[in-house]
Amino acid sequence: MKNVRKNIIKLLSDLVKIYSPYFEEEQIMKFTYNWLKEKNISCEYHRYSEDRITKFQGTNVVGNIKGKEGGLKILLNGHLDTVTLSQGWTKDPMKAIIEGDKLYGLGALDMKGGSAAIMIALEAFQRNVKDFKGEVVYTLVSDEEGPYGLGTDAIILDGITDGIDFSIVTEPSSGFADIEFPCLCLGARGGYNYKVNFYGKSSHAAAPELGMDAILDGAKLICELEKIELKEDPQLGKGSLVVIETSGGGQACSVAEQSSFTVFRHVVRGEDKEFLINEVKEAAKKAGIKGEYKMEFREAPHDGVDGFKPFTIEEDNIFAKEFLEVIKKVTGTCGNIAYFSSVGDFNYLGTRTGAPVFIFGPYGKNYHSSDEWVSIDSLVKTSQVIYDLLVKLLKV
């Protein structure tokens, strides 16, 4: 691979300049499609729609490079959307500012950088490797940052992932785990979003003993949930429980007759929806709440996206071993093994395709925050590792 650093800086800079928060990705998809076309890489728009909840009509850019005979089918996956622009930036978030090894910009780390690494590796493979067996499939998707990961969900539903032997998602494994690059993640925690509604009884605030305070009941349950000793997984560690929203009230100068709070609950293996229902039920008993309550998981377009299921890959997996060998060859160091602490498209790929998914990407900081940056050196090496792995596994 020649001029990797120069090419990846140029491509990533162009991607960062395009504002592409989830549900607003048409412009960046058009740019990506045209870039791939100019490099003579097979590509097409993959259109999808979600008609039940979001009413969103989205676009992915997908394609493949196919060998002359059968072999491994490897999927490369990245997302081109970002979160919306946060406050507090001291750099221009849309200018891809370079300071030393750092490239600043919205999405530079999460994960336009990883997507650029895929694109540069694809270009090199298309140009350099003429005789190989198997197939490289790539999916550059929309709406990973949105509520349901609709882009990757659509590629699974529409059969694009059928028959893959494994996939690679170039999320910033090193950056997210805050572990020195290179870092290969062999699994990830899962997560569910649920809401608890409370139903009390109104009374005048001068005589609160005549009512049942729904806000107080909610507060008691929150405090009890905070006391839970969470289950520990030998690879994924413990889950986590965060109250992300509260609401409630009633008539003026009255005891609140309704309230609710919403939780995002990261989970590990063995913790599913039924487990969480029982967890809340036991906490409610201990809290001694007076009124009624109802727990509900967020509505989802279909069962496959009602939550993110956790997964792990064994360290002795044949593809994990091959991956680590290439990492050492390219970087000169043994790859750190870690497990992703949050959720993403890799959860869908790792639990719904029947094939392992590896998370491998660059180092950086401030994802989902101001002054986001990615390490250019780690990004260059990420692309080189992907290229070398494809050559090792597919070249005749």
Secondary structure, DSSP 8 states (H G I E B T S, - for coil): --SHHHHHHHHHHHHHTS--BTT--HHHHHHHHHHHHHTT---EEEEEEETTTT-EEEEEEEEEEE-SEEEEEEEEEEE--B----S--SS-TTS-EEETTEEESTTIIIIIHHHHHHHHHHHHHHHH--SBEEEEEEEEES-SSSSS-HHHHHHHHTTTTTT-SEEEE-S-HHHHHT--S-EEEEEE-EEEEEEEEEE-B--BTT-GGGSB-HHHHHHHHHHHHHT----EETTTEE-EEEEEEEEEE-STTB--SEEEEEEEEEE-TT--HHHHHHHHHHHHHHHT--SEEEEEE---SSGGGSSB--EE--TT-HHHHHHHHHHHHHHSS--EEEEESS--HHHHHHHHSSS-EEEE---EE-TTSTT-EEEHHHHHHHHHHHHHHHHHHHB-
